[in-house]
C-alpha cells in the first residue's frame, strides 16, 4: 500500500509552469533533496495553480463530514493512555484517522493507473484490477467504435491568460466534432444504492471538467458540442461503474472563474501577471 503521511492526506496543492511543466517540488536550499512547492515559490517563479488547488477554496460538505466521522471513530478506538499528553494522543488519533483515507487513495490511484495503462496499450494488473477496469474500457471502446479518437490523455493544459493549469485524464473528439472531456474517478458504493445516490456528482467535479474544456477549446468554446463527464468506478462493488455527464458546462465554467477570483484574492497572488 502507498505510504501517505497524515498531513499529506488532508492537504496539498499542485503547481505548473506557464508552459505546462509540473512544478510540484523545489530543491532544498541545503541540496539534500526536494520539498513541496509553496505559494512563496509560486510567486517567485510565476507558477500556475492547478484546477484542484483552486477548487480547494470551496468547502466540500460530503468530504468534510466523512473526515469528521472518520476522526471520531479513530478517537473512539484509541483511548488516551494513562499519563499521555493530550497532544500526543491527538497525534495518534490523526494518524489513525488518516489510514482509511490513505487506503481509499491507494486503491483509487491503482485503478486510475490501470485505466491509463490500458488506454495506452501498456501492461497492467488485469488479474486484480480487471473487474474495475473492464467496464470502463467497454465504454471507451464504444466511443472509439462510434468514430471517436483520443486526442489527449494525461495531458497538462495550461493557460497563463486564465491563470491556472491542470492534468486532464482523457479528451475524445468524435466524428461529428463533438468533444468529450473525461475524468476517471473511483468511489465507495453500497449494494442496493440507486445510481443517483451512489454516483451523485459533486459541483467541484463539474467545474474541474469545464475548466479543462475551456482551456482545450480556446477563446471561443463551442459549448453545445462539449461533453464533460466523470467515469466513476465503484471500489467496493467490482464491475459497477457509471458515466456521469454534467449539464451546462458553460455555466460551470463561469462559476469556476469566480472561484479563481476568490482564490487570487485570498492568496494575494494573480498568476496571470
One Martini backbone bead per residue (centre of mass of N, CA, C, O) as a GRO file, in nm:
protein
  273
    1UNK     BB    1   0.098   0.034   0.018
    2UNK     BB    2   0.075   0.349   0.024
    3UNK     BB    3   0.268   0.605   0.173
    4UNK     BB    4   0.092   0.823   0.396
    5UNK     BB    5   0.070   1.114   0.536
    6UNK     BB    6  -0.146   1.290   0.713
    7UNK     BB    7  -0.084   1.573   0.595
    8UNK     BB    8  -0.112   1.476   0.287
    9UNK     BB    9  -0.413   1.384   0.297
   10UNK     BB   10  -0.545   1.684   0.386
   11UNK     BB   11  -0.336   1.811   0.186
   12UNK     BB   12  -0.255   2.032  -0.094
   13UNK     BB   13  -0.069   2.107  -0.410
   14UNK     BB   14  -0.048   2.223  -0.748
   15UNK     BB   15   0.211   2.308  -0.990
   16UNK     BB   16   0.283   2.522  -1.282
   17UNK     BB   17   0.397   2.611  -1.562
   18UNK     BB   18   0.318   2.799  -1.840
   19UNK     BB   19   0.407   2.526  -2.024
   20UNK     BB   20   0.312   2.260  -1.839
   21UNK     BB   21   0.506   2.205  -1.605
   22UNK     BB   22   0.582   2.040  -1.341
   23UNK     BB   23   0.590   2.198  -0.984
   24UNK     BB   24   0.578   2.031  -0.697
   25UNK     BB   25   0.892   2.080  -0.659
   26UNK     BB   26   1.184   2.182  -0.463
   27UNK     BB   27   1.486   2.260  -0.387
   28UNK     BB   28   1.688   2.249  -0.139
   29UNK     BB   29   1.917   2.461   0.002
   30UNK     BB   30   2.115   2.206   0.099
   31UNK     BB   31   2.081   1.966  -0.127
   32UNK     BB   32   1.893   1.711   0.011
   33UNK     BB   33   1.654   1.779  -0.198
   34UNK     BB   34   1.304   1.800  -0.168
   35UNK     BB   35   1.007   2.011  -0.179
   36UNK     BB   36   0.726   2.153  -0.154
   37UNK     BB   37   0.549   2.375  -0.310
   38UNK     BB   38   0.493   2.715  -0.266
   39UNK     BB   39   0.359   3.023  -0.278
   40UNK     BB   40   0.630   3.163  -0.276
   41UNK     BB   41   0.741   3.019  -0.522
   42UNK     BB   42   0.520   3.101  -0.721
   43UNK     BB   43   0.577   3.402  -0.716
   44UNK     BB   44   0.876   3.383  -0.808
   45UNK     BB   45   0.804   3.180  -1.077
   46UNK     BB   46   0.512   3.200  -1.201
   47UNK     BB   47   0.298   3.000  -1.113
   48UNK     BB   48   0.041   2.759  -1.159
   49UNK     BB   49  -0.246   2.658  -1.052
   50UNK     BB   50  -0.449   2.419  -1.001
   51UNK     BB   51  -0.767   2.333  -1.017
   52UNK     BB   52  -0.776   2.184  -0.738
   53UNK     BB   53  -0.650   2.411  -0.576
   54UNK     BB   54  -0.874   2.617  -0.626
   55UNK     BB   55  -1.114   2.428  -0.523
   56UNK     BB   56  -1.007   2.432  -0.220
   57UNK     BB   57  -1.172   2.688  -0.138
   58UNK     BB   58  -1.399   2.495  -0.117
   59UNK     BB   59  -1.639   2.342   0.030
   60UNK     BB   60  -1.687   1.980   0.126
   61UNK     BB   61  -1.931   1.840   0.292
   62UNK     BB   62  -1.897   1.534   0.245
   63UNK     BB   63  -1.593   1.521   0.314
   64UNK     BB   64  -1.602   1.655   0.590
   65UNK     BB   65  -1.792   1.451   0.727
   66UNK     BB   66  -1.612   1.202   0.681
   67UNK     BB   67  -1.370   1.306   0.843
   68UNK     BB   68  -1.512   1.343   1.111
   69UNK     BB   69  -1.606   1.049   1.147
   70UNK     BB   70  -1.325   0.924   1.128
   71UNK     BB   71  -1.207   1.072   1.376
   72UNK     BB   72  -1.410   0.964   1.583
   73UNK     BB   73  -1.348   0.664   1.546
   74UNK     BB   74  -1.050   0.688   1.620
   75UNK     BB   75  -1.093   0.798   1.909
   76UNK     BB   76  -1.266   0.552   2.009
   77UNK     BB   77  -1.016   0.337   1.946
   78UNK     BB   78  -0.818   0.556   2.122
   79UNK     BB   79  -0.738   0.563   2.414
   80UNK     BB   80  -0.609   0.730   2.662
   81UNK     BB   81  -0.326   0.719   2.818
   82UNK     BB   82  -0.159   0.700   3.090
   83UNK     BB   83  -0.002   1.014   3.097
   84UNK     BB   84  -0.092   1.129   2.835
   85UNK     BB   85  -0.070   1.363   2.624
   86UNK     BB   86  -0.284   1.527   2.433
   87UNK     BB   87  -0.107   1.569   2.176
   88UNK     BB   88  -0.024   1.273   2.147
   89UNK     BB   89  -0.312   1.165   2.108
   90UNK     BB   90  -0.387   1.336   1.865
   91UNK     BB   91  -0.169   1.221   1.678
   92UNK     BB   92  -0.281   0.930   1.681
   93UNK     BB   93  -0.560   0.996   1.566
   94UNK     BB   94  -0.468   1.118   1.298
   95UNK     BB   95  -0.322   0.866   1.195
   96UNK     BB   96  -0.571   0.682   1.207
   97UNK     BB   97  -0.760   0.857   1.022
   98UNK     BB   98  -0.565   0.828   0.764
   99UNK     BB   99  -0.589   0.531   0.673
  100UNK     BB  100  -0.856   0.522   0.498
  101UNK     BB  101  -0.761   0.744   0.307
  102UNK     BB  102  -0.513   0.595   0.198
  103UNK     BB  103  -0.657   0.342   0.094
  104UNK     BB  104  -0.844   0.484  -0.104
  105UNK     BB  105  -0.617   0.625  -0.264
  106UNK     BB  106  -0.469   0.370  -0.354
  107UNK     BB  107  -0.691   0.229  -0.518
  108UNK     BB  108  -0.759   0.468  -0.701
  109UNK     BB  109  -0.474   0.488  -0.823
  110UNK     BB  110  -0.463   0.199  -0.945
  111UNK     BB  111  -0.708   0.226  -1.127
  112UNK     BB  112  -0.613   0.470  -1.285
  113UNK     BB  113  -0.347   0.343  -1.391
  114UNK     BB  114  -0.485   0.107  -1.541
  115UNK     BB  115  -0.650   0.274  -1.739
  116UNK     BB  116  -0.416   0.424  -1.864
  117UNK     BB  117  -0.259   0.175  -1.964
  118UNK     BB  118  -0.484   0.051  -2.137
  119UNK     BB  119  -0.511   0.297  -2.332
  120UNK     BB  120  -0.189   0.259  -2.415
  121UNK     BB  121  -0.113  -0.058  -2.422
  122UNK     BB  122  -0.027  -0.140  -2.143
  123UNK     BB  123   0.060  -0.282  -1.866
  124UNK     BB  124  -0.157  -0.461  -1.629
  125UNK     BB  125  -0.355  -0.571  -1.352
  126UNK     BB  126  -0.600  -0.785  -1.447
  127UNK     BB  127  -0.649  -0.974  -1.208
  128UNK     BB  128  -0.727  -0.747  -0.992
  129UNK     BB  129  -0.844  -0.491  -1.191
  130UNK     BB  130  -1.038  -0.589  -1.415
  131UNK     BB  131  -1.330  -0.541  -1.287
  132UNK     BB  132  -1.283  -0.223  -1.294
  133UNK     BB  133  -1.182  -0.171  -1.599
  134UNK     BB  134  -1.358  -0.312  -1.817
  135UNK     BB  135  -1.611  -0.122  -1.827
  136UNK     BB  136  -1.453   0.129  -1.918
  137UNK     BB  137  -1.343   0.011  -2.183
  138UNK     BB  138  -1.618  -0.042  -2.307
  139UNK     BB  139  -1.700   0.252  -2.328
  140UNK     BB  140  -1.458   0.353  -2.495
  141UNK     BB  141  -1.491   0.161  -2.738
  142UNK     BB  142  -1.764   0.277  -2.817
  143UNK     BB  143  -1.657   0.554  -2.897
  144UNK     BB  144  -1.448   0.461  -3.110
  145UNK     BB  145  -1.656   0.301  -3.286
  146UNK     BB  146  -1.816   0.591  -3.333
  147UNK     BB  147  -1.550   0.783  -3.431
  148UNK     BB  148  -1.347   0.815  -3.218
  149UNK     BB  149  -1.063   1.008  -3.071
  150UNK     BB  150  -0.769   1.035  -2.912
  151UNK     BB  151  -0.613   1.361  -2.812
  152UNK     BB  152  -0.594   1.314  -2.489
  153UNK     BB  153  -0.359   1.201  -2.220
  154UNK     BB  154  -0.239   1.303  -1.951
  155UNK     BB  155  -0.274   1.626  -1.993
  156UNK     BB  156  -0.143   1.940  -1.987
  157UNK     BB  157  -0.329   2.236  -1.914
  158UNK     BB  158  -0.240   2.577  -1.999
  159UNK     BB  159  -0.312   2.926  -1.866
  160UNK     BB  160  -0.205   3.242  -1.834
  161UNK     BB  161  -0.465   3.407  -1.885
  162UNK     BB  162  -0.630   3.243  -1.652
  163UNK     BB  163  -0.434   3.113  -1.415
  164UNK     BB  164  -0.408   2.791  -1.499
  165UNK     BB  165  -0.392   2.430  -1.439
  166UNK     BB  166  -0.407   2.082  -1.579
  167UNK     BB  167  -0.481   1.729  -1.565
  168UNK     BB  168  -0.609   1.542  -1.812
  169UNK     BB  169  -0.725   1.229  -1.879
  170UNK     BB  170  -0.949   1.280  -2.127
  171UNK     BB  171  -0.983   1.325  -2.493
  172UNK     BB  172  -1.259   1.325  -2.725
  173UNK     BB  173  -1.311   1.303  -3.076
  174UNK     BB  174  -1.565   1.317  -3.289
  175UNK     BB  175  -1.694   1.301  -3.603
  176UNK     BB  176  -1.905   1.552  -3.519
  177UNK     BB  177  -1.706   1.736  -3.316
  178UNK     BB  178  -1.735   1.624  -3.061
  179UNK     BB  179  -1.647   1.666  -2.706
  180UNK     BB  180  -1.471   1.469  -2.460
  181UNK     BB  181  -1.439   1.529  -2.111
  182UNK     BB  182  -1.240   1.322  -1.892
  183UNK     BB  183  -1.279   1.171  -1.557
  184UNK     BB  184  -1.142   0.966  -1.333
  185UNK     BB  185  -1.319   0.770  -1.084
  186UNK     BB  186  -1.357   0.675  -0.737
  187UNK     BB  187  -1.600   0.481  -0.530
  188UNK     BB  188  -1.792   0.418  -0.266
  189UNK     BB  189  -2.036   0.161  -0.245
  190UNK     BB  190  -2.374   0.031  -0.206
  191UNK     BB  191  -2.578  -0.207  -0.192
  192UNK     BB  192  -2.883  -0.078  -0.340
  193UNK     BB  193  -2.804   0.167  -0.455
  194UNK     BB  194  -2.861   0.411  -0.641
  195UNK     BB  195  -2.725   0.579  -0.894
  196UNK     BB  196  -2.787   0.864  -0.783
  197UNK     BB  197  -2.644   0.812  -0.508
  198UNK     BB  198  -2.370   0.665  -0.573
  199UNK     BB  199  -2.314   0.895  -0.834
  200UNK     BB  200  -2.311   1.168  -0.723
  201UNK     BB  201  -2.235   1.473  -0.807
  202UNK     BB  202  -1.995   1.728  -0.791
  203UNK     BB  203  -1.940   2.057  -0.843
  204UNK     BB  204  -1.626   2.040  -0.872
  205UNK     BB  205  -1.625   1.841  -1.110
  206UNK     BB  206  -1.765   2.023  -1.312
  207UNK     BB  207  -1.557   2.257  -1.303
  208UNK     BB  208  -1.305   2.101  -1.379
  209UNK     BB  209  -1.398   2.016  -1.667
  210UNK     BB  210  -1.465   2.300  -1.773
  211UNK     BB  211  -1.176   2.406  -1.752
  212UNK     BB  212  -1.047   2.211  -1.949
  213UNK     BB  213  -1.232   2.276  -2.190
  214UNK     BB  214  -1.160   2.579  -2.217
  215UNK     BB  215  -0.862   2.542  -2.283
  216UNK     BB  216  -0.890   2.349  -2.524
  217UNK     BB  217  -1.093   2.539  -2.699
  218UNK     BB  218  -1.049   2.831  -2.611
  219UNK     BB  219  -1.195   3.142  -2.656
  220UNK     BB  220  -1.440   2.972  -2.830
  221UNK     BB  221  -1.644   2.772  -2.708
  222UNK     BB  222  -1.843   2.491  -2.820
  223UNK     BB  223  -2.057   2.393  -2.594
  224UNK     BB  224  -2.269   2.202  -2.742
  225UNK     BB  225  -2.007   1.998  -2.813
  226UNK     BB  226  -1.955   1.968  -2.503
  227UNK     BB  227  -1.847   1.696  -2.289
  228UNK     BB  228  -1.881   1.634  -1.938
  229UNK     BB  229  -1.717   1.350  -1.766
  230UNK     BB  230  -1.760   1.105  -1.520
  231UNK     BB  231  -1.584   0.803  -1.457
  232UNK     BB  232  -1.721   0.580  -1.220
  233UNK     BB  233  -1.571   0.361  -0.985
  234UNK     BB  234  -1.623   0.099  -0.790
  235UNK     BB  235  -1.439  -0.012  -0.491
  236UNK     BB  236  -1.681  -0.229  -0.368
  237UNK     BB  237  -1.814  -0.299  -0.668
  238UNK     BB  238  -1.733  -0.496  -0.891
  239UNK     BB  239  -1.837  -0.356  -1.213
  240UNK     BB  240  -1.922  -0.085  -1.106
  241UNK     BB  241  -2.053   0.192  -1.303
  242UNK     BB  242  -2.037   0.545  -1.423
  243UNK     BB  243  -2.171   0.798  -1.642
  244UNK     BB  244  -2.125   1.146  -1.564
  245UNK     BB  245  -2.299   1.396  -1.707
  246UNK     BB  246  -2.269   1.738  -1.736
  247UNK     BB  247  -2.446   2.011  -1.718
  248UNK     BB  248  -2.366   2.307  -1.828
  249UNK     BB  249  -2.049   2.395  -1.873
  250UNK     BB  250  -2.067   2.704  -1.908
  251UNK     BB  251  -2.164   2.759  -1.618
  252UNK     BB  252  -1.926   2.624  -1.472
  253UNK     BB  253  -1.711   2.814  -1.588
  254UNK     BB  254  -1.816   3.073  -1.459
  255UNK     BB  255  -1.788   2.970  -1.170
  256UNK     BB  256  -1.483   2.915  -1.173
  257UNK     BB  257  -1.391   3.209  -1.221
  258UNK     BB  258  -1.485   3.301  -0.940
  259UNK     BB  259  -1.301   3.115  -0.778
  260UNK     BB  260  -1.042   3.236  -0.886
  261UNK     BB  261  -1.085   3.515  -0.763
  262UNK     BB  262  -1.086   3.420  -0.470
  263UNK     BB  263  -0.808   3.293  -0.470
  264UNK     BB  264  -0.643   3.545  -0.544
  265UNK     BB  265  -0.736   3.714  -0.306
  266UNK     BB  266  -0.657   3.516  -0.066
  267UNK     BB  267  -0.339   3.498  -0.175
  268UNK     BB  268  -0.219   3.749  -0.324
  269UNK     BB  269  -0.231   3.608  -0.629
  270UNK     BB  270  -0.158   3.672  -0.985
  271UNK     BB  271  -0.071   3.455  -1.247
  272UNK     BB  272  -0.128   3.634  -1.504
  273UNK     BB  273   0.059   3.907  -1.499
   0.00000   0.00000   0.00000
